[in-house]
Amino acid sequence: MKPKVSTKITPKPQEWTKEDEEKLEQLYGKKTLKQISNILKRETPSSVRNKANRMGLSASYNCQGHFTLSEFARLLKVSDAKVRRWISQKQMPHRETVTAVKKKYTLIDVKEFWQWAEVNKELIDFYKIEPLTLLPEPSWFQSEREKDRNEVPRRTNKFFTPEEDRQLLNLFFKEGLTQKNIAKVMKRSDYSIRNRLRRLREQRLLVN
């Protein structure tokens, strides 16, 4: 008896249309591979990953022109918490992305940051930003950096008097000035103002 020959036909891989590719480009990095495969009606998440690789897409945090929140904070020499406050309170542009393994990142687009920074200059100490780290730099960056370097005398080691403490509390809580503007008014560095506020809280002189 002749062996039975299987007549099972391997299904032909589903073709990717132009619309599918455009949708994949929009979703990749914003949703997981499994979610994308369901939306695009693909058999497996791996087919989505393979197609994304062929298209040169990347969902990783170091996409060109983007930085993660932590990396961005490091470049600006500020805390992660300060960048989060800019996002939540000052509407700094950002986007949430997720990798294939469901790890979430907050990404900052350099061009969008500079556009936002131009109308929020009082929040940023541009002198802390090293040249040629956030490209492309706007034409006004160097002049603002020089201005910040010259305007605030570095008096980090001088003790605060009780009168200065009261002035600091009034400017911060009653007048609502930013720490950067307080530093200019009191002729101190941003660092000393930030640290003094922290120490006053630790001494329980402030009500959180």
Secondary structure, DSSP 8 states (H G I E B T S, - for coil): -----------------HHHHHHHHHHBTTB-HHHHHHHTT-S-HHHHHHHHHHHT---STT-TTEEEHHHHHHHHT--HHHHHHHHHHH----EEEE-TT--EEEEEEHHHHHHHHHT-GGG--GGGS-TTSSSS--TTHHHHHHHHHHHS---TTS---HHHHHHHHIIIIIS---HHHHHHHHT--HHHHHHHHHHHHHTT-S--
